[in-house]
């Protein structure tokens, strides 16, 4: 290949021939080697750059929507504070299982970087309407 060869053409060459590296030649001289790993790394970086970062407000709304969709969350008052993808959970629940479920829900939400669980457990039945 040459330095101006299109990447899709290089990928096709690598796939069709089963080779792992392609020499880059310019003016009859070897100027480099391009590996499959080089291509994969470049594609991964390009994909990461194109990924739209979600705002903290949008992430908070997504968390609240996910919580509200859970049948066991009716009547709970949980507050999500989100800053740079880091989530702090506040509120009061009826059981440790509910607290754990809320934490897991937050941890498994895309774009959440970390979760700090500050939710309390009440021994009394909660009834918010």
C-alpha positions in Angstrom: 0.0 0.0 0.0 1.0 3.7 -0.3 0.5 6.4 2.3 -2.6 7.5 0.3 -4.3 4.1 0.1 -7.9 4.2 1.4 -8.4 2.4 4.7 -11.4 0.3 3.4 -9.1 -1.0 0.7 -6.4 -1.9 3.2 -9.0 -3.7 5.4 -10.2 -5.7 2.4 -6.6 -6.6 1.6 -6.0 -7.8 5.2 -9.2 -9.8 5.3 -8.8 -11.4 1.9 -5.2 -12.4 2.3 -5.3 -13.3 6.0 -2.2 -11.1 6.7 -1.7 -9.1 9.9 0.5 -6.3 8.6 0.8 -4.4 5.4 4.0 -2.6 4.3 3.6 1.1 3.4 5.8 1.9 0.4 6.4 5.3 -1.1 8.8 5.9 -4.1 9.9 2.3 -3.9 11.0 2.6 -0.3 9.5 1.1 2.9 8.1 4.0 5.0 6.1 2.1 7.5 4.0 -0.9 8.4 0.3 -0.8 9.2 -1.1 -3.6 11.3 -4.7 -4.8 11.9 -4.3 -3.6 15.5 -3.3 -0.1 14.3 -6.6 0.0 12.3 -8.7 -1.2 15.2 -7.1 1.3 17.6 -7.7 4.2 15.1 -11.3 3.1 14.6 -11.9 2.9 18.4 -10.5 6.4 18.9 -12.6 7.8 16.1 -15.7 6.1 17.5 -15.0 7.5 21.0 -14.6 11.0 19.7 -17.9 10.8 17.8 -19.7 9.7 20.9 -21.9 12.5 22.2 -21.4 13.2 25.8 -24.6 13.4 27.7 -25.2 16.4 29.9 -25.6 15.9 33.7 -29.2 17.1 33.5 -30.0 14.6 30.8 -28.3 11.8 32.7 -30.3 12.7 35.9 -33.5 12.6 33.9 -32.6 9.2 32.4 -32.0 7.9 35.9 -35.3 9.2 37.2 -37.1 7.7 34.3 -35.5 4.3 34.8 -36.4 4.4 38.5 -40.0 5.5 37.9 -40.4 2.5 35.5 -39.7 0.0 38.3 -42.9 -1.4 39.9 -41.2 -1.5 43.4 -40.3 2.2 43.2 -43.8 3.6 43.6 -43.9 6.2 46.4 -40.2 6.4 46.9 -38.5 9.7 46.9 -35.0 9.4 45.6 -32.8 12.3 44.4 -30.0 11.9 41.9 -27.3 14.5 42.0 -25.1 14.2 38.9 -21.9 16.0 38.3 -19.6 15.1 35.4 -21.2 11.6 35.2 -20.7 11.0 38.9 -24.0 10.2 40.7 -24.9 10.7 44.3 -28.0 9.0 45.5 -30.1 10.5 48.3 -33.4 9.5 49.8 -35.1 6.9 52.0 -36.3 3.4 51.2 -38.0 0.6 53.0 -35.4 -2.1 52.7 -31.7 -2.7 52.0 -32.8 -4.6 48.8 -34.5 -1.4 47.5 -31.4 0.6 48.2 -29.2 -2.0 46.5 -31.5 -2.1 43.5 -31.4 1.7 43.1 -27.6 1.6 43.3 -27.4 -1.2 40.7 -29.9 0.7 38.4 -27.6 3.8 38.6 -24.4 1.8 38.1 -25.8 0.1 35.0 -26.9 3.3 33.3 -24.8 4.3 30.3 -22.6 7.4 30.9 -22.6 6.9 34.7 -18.9 7.0 35.8 -19.4 6.3 39.5 -22.1 6.0 42.1 -22.1 7.2 45.7 -24.9 5.6 47.7 -26.2 7.9 50.5 -29.7 6.3 50.6 -31.1 5.5 54.1 -33.3 2.6 55.1 -36.3 3.2 57.2 -37.7 0.6 59.6 -41.2 2.3 59.2 -43.4 1.8 56.2 -43.0 4.7 53.8 -46.2 6.2 52.2 -45.7 9.2 49.9 -48.4 10.2 47.6 
